[in-house]
Amino acid sequence: MLWACILLPQLAMDGVLRHRSDIDQPLALITGSPQRRVLQAVNPAARALGLKPGQSLTAAQALTRGFATAEYDHADIERWQQFLAAWAYRFSAQVSLHYPRCLLLEVRSSLALFGPWPRFEMRLREELTALGFQHRIAVAPNPAAARVLVNARDGLAANDGQALQQLLYPLPVDRLGLPAKATTAFNRMGLRQLKQLLELPRDSVAKRFPAEVLLHLDMLLGRRPLALDFYTPPDVFDTRIELNFEVESHQALLFPLRRLTADLAAYLAGRDSGVQRFVLHLEHRASPDTQVLVGLLSADRDAGMLFELTRGRLEHQQLPAAVLAVRLVAHELPTFAPQRQQLFDERPQQTQPWEQLRERLRARLGDDAVQGLGARADHRPERSWISDAASTALPATGPRPGWLLAEPQPLHESSLRALSGPERIESGWWDGEDVRRDYYVVETLAGQRGWAFRTVGCAGPLLLHGWFA
């Protein structure tokens, strides 16, 4: 097995920054009692002003007033870990949150699908950067070693036991993840590296130190397995963004909306599912939430498409009051079946698939403005179609024109040539609109092909009922 460990060193800060459009502005996350507020984390812009973690809020404000603050919320950290685990689930069936602020995923079984590790690693980094999370990645034959390596340096990779020993043996003792008391004792004994620890007699180490020391060393070297609880993705997507100020226009809601739909797309990709219906909640201070219902004719999970559809629905919504928070909830997550595509796409660059165009038109013009055509179980041509999806497929029949005239018209051209027919259609006796017609496929002098009929028992010209393409 081969395990990748993704360390998220500033998960709380990233979770706040990805909801803000002004990510380059100084920001500090604060915690503590109301009597003593302390800076828990700062972004690079705030650090440049002289702010640092552990500093009291009073001292920071005495130093400068040019920074924003947000609450350091442990629940948000847990929520972001769950979100990233759902994202990682698309790459591996074995994802664990065993270590805080870390993702563990078994990657050897995924290399056949995503390519060799350098290419796979590049993809992971690109997607994490796009999601807005700082990260460090390392791989090792076991999860405990991967966690230690990622703490030592970003990008380390050990594909087998020999390479793992070469990377682990020189590591300082205080980078091995051992208990603090054991680390202090080893340093006092003059033991600085893992290699020196392994040269000690096991019996002596077992007598002088807790059992977890040897257990941890054995797990680092792969001699004992690390018991892991694997992540299972939830069946409901529910994410909320609290805005920094009261929003009264649709335009100001587009940034959090884009982030929510991108998170939904990443979550769906992890579950290998799509979404066909979800609700956007706009929270107000004193009035009930405004709910924007978004429904698709078929399941989809493209981030750009979900954003455009939700944006189109939102622009038709009147805001009764200022918006304080935005929440997206999706309960119906059916299996996603990708649309078939040509190997060589010959469509112009600016065109898009019909399914996406249909959904965009529905979002912009309304559900009733775009209708679909379907077949209905009636042999009379003028009654054999219906303008919605509730249709019944008809049995195989003769050729039918793509353009059916609203009213049949007489054909007076003397040079008509019958290509096929007659095909008799008799139907409708049960509802008082009985028809008895003989249909022919005809061709005009100009080469146009039409579908014409003559009522059984009646003389006169053929009546044109439709044109073939």
C-alpha positions as CSV (number, residue, x, y, z in Angstrom):
1,M,0.0,0.0,0.0
2,L,1.0,3.6,-0.5
3,W,-0.4,6.3,1.7
4,A,-0.6,10.1,1.0
5,C,-0.9,12.5,3.9
6,I,-2.2,16.0,3.1
7,L,-1.4,18.4,5.9
8,L,-3.6,21.5,6.1
9,P,-1.5,23.9,8.2
10,Q,-3.9,26.9,8.2
11,L,-7.3,25.2,7.8
12,A,-9.2,27.7,10.0
13,M,-7.7,30.7,8.2
14,D,-8.3,29.2,4.7
15,G,-11.9,28.4,5.6
16,V,-12.5,32.1,6.4
17,L,-10.5,33.5,3.5
18,R,-12.2,31.4,0.8
19,H,-15.5,33.2,1.7
20,R,-14.0,36.7,1.3
21,S,-13.2,38.5,-1.9
22,D,-10.5,40.7,-0.2
23,I,-8.1,37.9,0.6
24,D,-5.1,40.2,0.5
25,Q,-6.4,42.4,3.3
26,P,-5.0,41.9,6.9
27,L,-7.1,39.4,8.8
28,A,-6.8,37.9,12.3
29,L,-8.8,35.0,13.8
30,I,-9.5,35.6,17.5
31,T,-10.5,33.4,20.4
32,G,-10.6,33.5,24.2
33,S,-13.0,34.9,26.8
34,P,-14.7,38.3,26.4
35,Q,-12.3,39.7,29.0
36,R,-9.2,38.6,27.1
37,R,-9.4,38.2,23.4
38,V,-6.3,36.6,21.8
39,L,-5.1,36.3,18.2
40,Q,-5.2,32.6,17.3
41,A,-4.1,32.9,13.6
42,V,-3.1,35.7,11.2
43,N,-2.7,35.8,7.4
44,P,0.5,37.1,5.7
45,A,-0.9,40.6,5.3
46,A,-1.6,40.9,9.0
47,R,1.8,39.4,9.9
48,A,3.4,42.1,7.8
49,L,1.8,44.7,10.1
50,G,3.5,43.1,13.1
51,L,0.6,40.9,14.3
52,K,1.3,37.3,15.5
53,P,-0.5,34.4,17.0
54,G,-0.8,34.5,20.8
55,Q,-0.9,38.3,20.9
56,S,-3.8,39.9,22.8
57,L,-6.4,41.8,20.7
58,T,-5.8,44.9,22.8
59,A,-2.1,44.9,22.1
60,A,-2.7,44.2,18.4
61,Q,-5.2,47.2,18.2
62,A,-2.7,49.4,20.0
63,L,-0.1,48.5,17.3
64,T,-2.5,49.0,14.3
65,R,-6.1,49.3,13.5
66,G,-5.8,48.3,9.8
67,F,-6.9,44.7,10.1
68,A,-10.2,42.8,10.1
69,T,-11.1,40.1,12.7
70,A,-13.1,36.9,12.5
71,E,-14.0,34.3,15.1
72,Y,-11.8,31.2,15.4
73,D,-14.4,28.4,15.3
74,H,-13.4,24.8,16.0
75,A,-16.7,23.6,14.5
76,D,-15.7,25.2,11.2
77,I,-12.4,23.4,11.3
78,E,-14.3,20.1,11.6
79,R,-16.7,21.0,8.9
80,W,-13.9,21.9,6.4
81,Q,-12.1,18.6,7.2
82,Q,-15.3,16.8,6.4
83,F,-15.7,18.7,3.2
84,L,-12.1,18.0,2.1
85,A,-12.6,14.3,3.0
86,A,-15.6,14.2,0.6
87,W,-13.4,15.9,-2.0
88,A,-10.6,13.3,-1.5
89,Y,-13.1,10.4,-1.7
90,R,-13.2,10.8,-5.4
91,F,-9.5,9.8,-5.6
92,S,-9.5,6.9,-3.1
93,A,-12.0,4.6,-1.4
94,Q,-9.8,4.7,1.8
95,V,-9.8,8.2,3.2
96,S,-9.3,8.8,7.0
97,L,-9.3,11.8,9.3
98,H,-7.3,10.0,11.9
99,Y,-4.9,13.0,12.4
100,P,-6.2,16.5,13.1
101,R,-6.0,18.9,10.2
102,C,-4.8,16.1,7.9
103,L,-6.2,13.8,5.2
104,L,-4.9,10.3,4.8
105,L,-5.7,8.5,1.6
106,E,-4.4,5.2,0.1
107,V,-3.2,6.1,-3.4
108,R,-1.5,3.0,-4.8
109,S,-4.8,1.5,-5.9
110,S,-5.6,4.8,-7.7
111,L,-2.4,5.1,-9.7
112,A,-3.7,3.0,-12.6
113,L,-6.5,5.6,-13.0
114,F,-4.8,8.9,-12.2
115,G,-1.3,8.1,-13.5
116,P,2.1,7.9,-11.7
117,W,2.5,9.6,-8.4
118,P,4.1,12.9,-9.6
119,R,1.2,13.4,-12.0
120,F,-1.3,12.4,-9.4
121,E,0.3,14.7,-6.8
122,M,0.2,17.6,-9.2
123,R,-3.5,17.1,-9.7
124,L,-4.2,17.0,-6.0
125,R,-2.2,20.2,-5.5
126,E,-4.0,22.0,-8.4
127,E,-7.4,21.1,-7.0
128,L,-6.6,22.1,-3.4
129,T,-5.2,25.4,-4.6
130,A,-8.4,26.0,-6.6
131,L,-10.5,25.2,-3.6
132,G,-8.4,27.8,-1.6
133,F,-6.6,25.6,0.9
134,Q,-2.9,25.7,1.7
135,H,-1.4,22.2,1.9
136,R,1.7,20.0,2.2
137,I,1.8,16.5,0.8
138,A,4.0,13.4,1.4
139,V,3.7,9.7,0.6
140,A,5.0,6.6,2.4
141,P,4.2,2.9,2.6
142,N,2.2,3.4,5.8
143,P,0.0,6.3,7.2
144,A,2.1,7.0,10.3
145,A,5.2,7.5,8.3
146,A,3.4,9.7,5.8
147,R,2.3,11.9,8.7
148,V,5.8,12.3,10.0
149,L,7.3,13.0,6.6
150,V,4.8,15.7,5.7
151,N,5.6,17.4,9.0
152,A,9.3,17.3,8.1
153,R,9.2,18.7,4.6
154,D,6.7,19.2,1.8
155,G,6.9,16.9,-1.2
156,L,8.7,13.9,0.4
157,A,7.9,10.5,-1.3
158,A,9.0,7.0,-0.2
159,N,7.6,4.3,-2.4
160,D,9.1,1.3,-0.5
161,G,10.6,0.4,2.8
162,Q,14.2,1.1,1.8
163,A,13.4,4.6,0.6
164,L,11.4,5.1,3.8
165,Q,14.3,4.2,6.0
166,Q,16.6,6.7,4.1
167,L,14.1,9.5,4.8
168,L,13.2,8.5,8.4
169,Y,16.5,7.7,9.9
170,P,18.1,11.2,9.8
171,L,14.9,12.9,11.2
172,P,15.3,14.7,14.5
173,V,13.6,13.0,17.5
174,D,11.3,15.9,18.1
175,R,9.9,15.5,14.5
176,L,8.8,11.9,15.0
177,G,5.5,12.5,16.8
178,L,6.5,10.8,20.0
179,P,5.1,11.9,23.4
180,A,6.6,15.1,24.7
181,K,8.1,13.5,27.9
182,A,9.8,10.8,25.8
183,T,11.1,13.3,23.4
184,T,12.6,15.4,26.2
185,A,14.2,12.3,27.8
186,F,15.8,11.2,24.5
187,N,17.2,14.6,23.9
188,R,18.7,14.6,27.4
189,M,20.3,11.3,26.7
190,G,22.0,12.8,23.6
191,L,19.8,10.9,21.2
192,R,19.0,13.3,18.3
193,Q,17.9,11.1,15.4
194,L,15.6,8.2,14.8
195,K,18.5,6.0,13.7
196,Q,20.1,6.4,17.2
197,L,16.8,5.4,18.9
198,L,16.5,2.2,16.8
199,E,20.1,1.2,17.9
200,L,18.9,1.1,21.5
201,P,18.0,-2.4,23.0
202,R,14.2,-2.8,22.7
203,D,14.1,-4.3,26.2
204,S,15.7,-1.2,27.7
205,V,13.3,1.1,25.9
206,A,10.3,-1.0,27.0
207,K,11.4,-0.8,30.6
208,R,12.2,3.0,30.8
209,F,9.4,4.4,28.5
210,P,5.7,3.9,28.0
211,A,4.6,1.1,25.6
212,E,3.3,3.7,23.2
213,V,6.9,4.7,22.3
214,L,7.8,1.4,20.8
215,L,4.4,1.0,19.3
216,H,4.8,4.4,17.5
217,L,8.2,3.5,16.3
218,D,7.0,0.1,15.0
219,M,4.1,1.9,13.1
220,L,6.6,4.4,11.6
221,L,8.6,1.5,10.1
222,G,5.5,-0.5,9.1
223,R,6.0,-3.3,11.5
224,R,2.6,-2.8,13.0
225,P,-0.5,-1.4,11.3
226,L,-2.2,1.8,12.3
227,A,-5.9,1.3,13.1
228,L,-7.9,3.8,11.0
229,D,-11.6,4.7,10.8
230,F,-12.4,5.4,7.1
231,Y,-14.5,8.3,6.0
232,T,-18.0,7.7,4.6
233,P,-19.6,10.6,2.6
234,P,-22.9,11.9,3.9
235,D,-26.1,11.7,1.8
236,V,-26.9,15.4,2.2
237,F,-24.9,18.5,1.1
238,D,-25.5,21.4,3.5
239,T,-23.1,24.4,3.5
240,R,-23.6,27.9,4.8
241,I,-21.6,31.1,4.3
242,E,-22.1,33.9,6.7
243,L,-21.6,37.3,5.0
244,N,-19.4,40.0,6.5
245,F,-22.0,42.7,5.9
246,E,-25.6,43.1,4.9
247,V,-26.1,42.5,1.2
248,E,-29.0,44.1,-0.7
249,S,-28.1,43.4,-4.3
250,H,-27.9,40.2,-6.4
251,Q,-24.5,41.2,-7.7
252,A,-22.9,41.1,-4.2
253,L,-24.2,37.5,-3.7
254,L,-22.4,36.1,-6.8
255,F,-19.1,35.6,-5.0
256,P,-20.4,33.4,-2.2
257,L,-22.8,31.7,-4.7
258,R,-19.9,30.7,-6.9
259,R,-18.0,29.3,-3.9
260,L,-21.1,27.3,-2.8
261,T,-21.7,25.8,-6.2
262,A,-18.0,24.9,-6.6
263,D,-18.1,23.2,-3.2
264,L,-21.2,21.3,-4.3
265,A,-19.5,20.2,-7.5
266,A,-16.5,19.0,-5.6
267,Y,-18.7,17.1,-3.1
268,L,-20.6,15.5,-5.9
269,A,-17.5,14.4,-7.7
270,G,-16.3,12.7,-4.5
271,R,-19.5,10.7,-4.2
272,D,-19.6,10.0,-8.0
273,S,-23.1,11.4,-8.1
274,G,-25.0,14.4,-9.5
275,V,-27.7,16.8,-8.3
276,Q,-31.1,17.4,-9.9
277,R,-32.7,19.6,-7.3
278,F,-31.4,21.9,-4.5
279,V,-32.4,24.9,-2.5
280,L,-30.6,28.2,-2.0
281,H,-31.5,29.8,1.4
282,L,-31.0,33.6,1.7
283,E,-31.1,34.4,5.5
284,H,-32.5,37.7,6.7
285,R,-32.4,39.4,10.1
286,A,-36.1,39.7,10.9
287,S,-38.0,38.0,8.0
288,P,-38.2,34.3,7.0
289,D,-35.5,32.9,4.7
290,T,-35.9,33.5,1.0
291,Q,-35.8,30.1,-0.7
292,V,-34.6,29.8,-4.3
293,L,-35.5,26.5,-5.8
294,V,-33.2,25.2,-8.5
295,G,-34.3,22.1,-10.5
296,L,-32.7,20.4,-13.5
297,L,-34.2,18.1,-16.0
298,S,-31.3,15.7,-15.6
299,A,-28.6,15.2,-13.0
300,D,-25.4,17.4,-13.4
301,R,-22.3,18.3,-11.4
302,D,-20.5,20.8,-13.5
303,A,-19.5,23.7,-11.3
304,G,-19.9,26.3,-14.0
305,M,-23.3,25.0,-15.0
306,L,-24.6,24.9,-11.4
307,F,-23.4,28.5,-10.8
308,E,-25.1,29.8,-14.0
309,L,-28.4,28.0,-13.3
310,T,-28.5,29.3,-9.7
311,R,-27.5,32.8,-10.8
312,G,-30.3,32.8,-13.4
313,R,-32.9,31.8,-10.7
314,L,-31.5,34.2,-8.2
315,E,-31.8,37.2,-10.6
316,H,-35.5,36.6,-10.9
317,Q,-35.9,36.7,-7.1
318,Q,-36.9,39.8,-5.3
319,L,-35.0,40.3,-2.0
320,P,-37.5,41.3,0.8
321,A,-34.6,42.4,3.1
322,A,-30.8,42.5,3.4
323,V,-29.1,39.1,3.2
324,L,-27.0,38.1,6.2
325,A,-26.0,34.5,5.2
326,V,-26.3,32.1,2.2
327,R,-27.0,28.4,2.6
328,L,-27.2,25.7,0.0
329,V,-28.9,22.4,0.7
330,A,-29.1,19.4,-1.6
331,H,-31.0,16.2,-0.6
332,E,-31.6,14.5,-4.0
333,L,-28.2,13.2,-5.2
334,P,-28.9,10.7,-7.9
335,T,-26.2,8.6,-9.7
336,F,-24.4,10.7,-12.3
337,A,-24.2,9.4,-15.9
338,P,-21.8,11.5,-18.0
339,Q,-23.0,12.6,-21.4
340,R,-21.5,10.8,-24.4
341,Q,-19.0,12.9,-26.3
342,Q,-17.2,12.6,-29.6
343,L,-13.6,11.6,-29.5
344,F,-12.9,14.6,-31.8
345,D,-15.2,17.4,-30.8
346,E,-15.9,19.3,-34.0
347,R,-18.2,21.9,-32.4
348,P,-17.1,25.6,-32.6
349,Q,-15.3,26.8,-29.5
350,Q,-18.1,29.0,-28.4
351,T,-20.9,26.4,-28.6
352,Q,-22.0,24.2,-25.8
353,P,-23.9,20.9,-25.5
354,W,-27.6,21.0,-25.9
355,E,-28.3,19.8,-22.3
356,Q,-26.4,22.8,-20.9
357,L,-28.1,25.3,-23.3
358,R,-31.5,23.9,-22.3
359,E,-30.8,24.4,-18.6
360,R,-29.5,27.9,-19.2
361,L,-32.6,28.9,-21.1
362,R,-34.8,27.5,-18.4
363,A,-32.9,29.4,-15.7
364,R,-33.1,32.7,-17.7
365,L,-36.6,32.4,-19.2
366,G,-38.4,30.2,-16.8
367,D,-39.4,26.6,-16.7
368,D,-42.5,27.0,-18.9
369,A,-40.6,28.9,-21.6
370,V,-38.7,25.8,-22.8
371,Q,-40.7,22.8,-23.8
372,G,-39.6,19.4,-24.9
373,L,-41.3,17.2,-27.5
374,G,-42.3,13.6,-26.9
375,A,-44.3,10.9,-28.5
376,R,-47.9,10.0,-27.5
377,A,-49.7,6.7,-28.2
378,D,-51.9,8.0,-31.1
379,H,-51.5,7.1,-34.7
380,R,-53.1,10.4,-35.9
381,P,-50.0,12.5,-36.8
382,E,-51.5,15.8,-35.5
383,R,-52.1,14.0,-32.1
384,S,-49.0,11.8,-31.9
385,W,-46.8,14.4,-30.1
386,I,-46.8,16.1,-26.7
387,S,-45.0,19.1,-25.4
388,D,-43.5,17.7,-22.2
389,A,-41.4,14.8,-21.0
390,A,-44.4,12.6,-20.1
391,S,-44.4,10.7,-23.4
392,T,-44.9,7.2,-24.5
393,A,-42.7,5.7,-27.2
394,L,-44.7,4.5,-30.3
395,P,-44.0,1.3,-32.2
396,A,-41.8,1.4,-35.3
397,T,-43.7,3.0,-38.2
398,G,-42.9,4.3,-41.7
399,P,-41.0,7.5,-42.3
400,R,-42.3,10.7,-40.6
401,P,-41.5,14.3,-41.5
402,G,-39.6,16.6,-39.1
403,W,-41.9,19.5,-39.9
404,L,-45.6,18.9,-39.6
405,L,-47.9,21.6,-41.0
406,A,-50.6,23.1,-38.7
407,E,-53.2,22.6,-41.4
408,P,-52.8,20.2,-44.4
409,Q,-52.6,22.1,-47.7
410,P,-53.6,21.0,-51.2
411,L,-50.8,20.0,-53.6
412,H,-51.5,21.2,-57.1
413,E,-48.1,20.5,-58.7
414,S,-48.6,18.1,-61.6
415,S,-45.1,16.8,-61.6
416,L,-45.3,15.1,-58.2
417,R,-43.6,11.8,-58.0
418,A,-44.6,9.2,-55.4
419,L,-41.6,7.7,-53.7
420,S,-43.5,5.3,-51.4
421,G,-47.0,4.5,-50.2
422,P,-49.8,4.3,-49.6
423,E,-49.6,3.8,-45.9
424,R,-53.1,3.8,-44.4
425,I,-53.9,5.3,-41.0
426,E,-57.3,4.7,-39.5
427,S,-57.8,5.9,-36.0
428,G,-59.9,8.0,-33.6
429,W,-63.3,6.3,-34.0
430,W,-63.6,6.3,-30.2
431,D,-63.5,10.1,-29.7
432,G,-65.6,11.2,-32.6
433,E,-62.6,12.4,-34.7
434,D,-62.2,9.4,-36.9
435,V,-59.6,9.7,-39.7
436,R,-59.1,7.3,-42.7
437,R,-56.1,8.4,-44.8
438,D,-53.7,7.0,-47.3
439,Y,-50.2,8.6,-46.9
440,Y,-47.5,8.9,-49.6
441,V,-43.9,10.1,-49.5
442,V,-43.8,12.5,-52.6
443,E,-41.1,14.5,-54.3
444,T,-41.7,17.8,-56.1
445,L,-40.0,19.0,-59.2
446,A,-37.6,21.1,-57.1
447,G,-36.5,17.9,-55.2
448,Q,-38.4,18.6,-52.0
449,R,-39.7,15.5,-50.2
450,G,-43.1,15.8,-48.5
451,W,-45.7,13.7,-46.7
452,A,-49.1,13.9,-48.3
453,F,-52.4,12.0,-47.9
454,R,-55.8,11.6,-49.5
455,T,-58.9,10.7,-47.5
456,V,-60.0,7.2,-48.3
457,G,-62.9,7.3,-50.7
458,C,-62.4,10.9,-51.7
459,A,-61.2,12.3,-55.0
460,G,-59.1,15.4,-55.4
461,P,-55.6,16.6,-54.9
462,L,-53.2,15.2,-52.3
463,L,-53.1,17.2,-49.1
464,L,-49.6,18.1,-47.9
465,H,-49.2,17.3,-44.2
466,G,-45.4,17.8,-43.7
467,W,-41.9,18.3,-45.1
468,F,-38.9,16.0,-44.7
469,A,-35.6,17.6,-43.9
